[in-house]
Amino acid sequence: MKTPITVAHGDGIGPEIMAATLSILEAAGADLELETIKIGETQYKAGHKSGIPDEAWDSLRKTKVFLKAPITTPQGGGYKSLNVTIRKTLGLFANVRPCVAYAPYVKTLHPTMDLVIVRENEEDLYAGIEHRQTETVTQCLKLITRDGCERIARYAFEFARSQGRKKVTCMTKDNIMKLTDGMFHNVFDAVAKEYSDIESDHYIIDIGSARLADTPEDFDVIVTSNLYGDIISDIAAQIAGSVGLGGSSNIGDGFAMFEAIHGSAPTIAGQNIANPSGLLQSAVMMMIHLGKNDVATNIQNAWLRTLEDGYHTEDLNTPGHTKEVVGTKEFAAAVIERLGQKPQRFKEAQFGDSSQKMEFSFSATTKPKAVKKLLGVDVFVDTFDYDANALGTKLTELSTDNLRLKLITNRGVKVFPDGHPETTCTEHWRCRFLNPNGSDIAHKDVIDLLSNLANEGVDFIKTEHLCSFDGEIGYSLAQGE
């Protein structure tokens, strides 16, 4: 019985590399039943703001497996990322990107590089919650959940164990973002204790990225949040040899999407010169996901043998190793010709049997509900009419008995009281009000304060409640507080 999957041929070079990939899958006996959907540029222009029509979701929900070619997002505002939409709608929480060097046939400074980046796929700044708050200030909300952190951390360790890998490295910026990235790091450390057979460590993302670029051989599996993972996975793919060779899987509970990591490259579309390897590598991952490990092994070994035999697309043209520069169709034909063969120099691919397929189910660790207390409120004010001291004087006068102005910050730095004249200020002021007795307050106290501000024409644009959880404050201190 054929296995149903959903296919999108995409934009730019998408149709060419998809045709090449599907021809190899068919020749290798993948035994797939294809349902084709239209997404991308044509659908954006047809009025679908996320680039996907309603009927396409029906196919995805039916097959639960999606092989997607690159798409083009039209220029201009109002268009939402198709990838983000699909990942979040279908709960594809894990993005998995192997980054492997194929030296000497693919030029790289790191010929032994072989690592995997596991990226949280749904949260972080990619929630896409942005606001223009004043004339010159915009914000983007970074949302991190404990369940999301635990799920991706467990997935990374389970993946490492299933692949026989020895170490999982976490990367965050929790020296600065102590609550959001701090949660990610803390949850990672807690999960790591349950996997004593796997080494674990942590890097701050900046030095971690530098180490990755310099000595990628030191890493095995890297797990990180959405934005950092997006950035370092492209870095890792490029230093391995080429972003064009990179494939990825997007895994959720019951759904999976497989795609090349490169773009649609419209400038070379229709010329039969695009390298289909990135999408083919994604298809190999899809075969493993479907339990067709023998097909995945056969395709991967044939692809490696093709590289060894020197049949390369133009992007891989390497003097001394390229025997013939071939087009997209001809490269696929060369891979098909080598099905059943094994590489001579590369390590032979062996994906095992379908009984070794990774199974992952997640149930968040339950904890007693925390005791939450409301301690105060940050009120964000938009005004050019005051400097810090004048605004502080006015807001002190408008304070209530239960909520007194403690400080004002501008772009996170304390400017009242006792600010520094050198600090650059915008019209965007965070005004922190707390109970002078240190006890908790009621929501009505916040309303009373805001009523005072409204009655005096203060343009407050945003509020954030300041809470404690089991006695631990749930908000960051200001720089200089």
Secondary structure, 3 states (H helix, E strand, C coil): CCEEEEEECCCCCHHHHHHHHHHHHHHCCCCEEEEECCCCHHHHHCCCCCCCCHHHHHHHHHHCEEEECCCCCCCCCCCCCHHHHHHHHCCCCEEEEEEECCCCCCCCCCCCCEEEEEEECCCEHHHCCEEECCCCCEEECCECCHHHHHHHHHHHHHHHHHCCCCEEEEEECCCCCCCHHHHHHHHHHHHHCCCCCCEEEEEEHHHHHHHHHHCHHHCCEEEECHHHHHHHHHHHHHHHCCHHHCEEEEECCCCEEEEECCCCCHHHCCCCCCCCHHHHHHHHHHHHHCCCHHHHHHHHHHHHHHHHCCEECHHHCCCCCCCEECCHHHHHHHHHHCCCCCCCCCCCCCCCCHHHCCCCCCCCCCCCCCCEEEEEEEEEEECCCCCHHHHHHHHHHHCCCCCEEEEEEECCEEEECCCCCCCCCCCEEEEEEECCCCCCCCHHHHHHHHHHHHHCCCCEEEEEEEEEECCEECCCCCECC
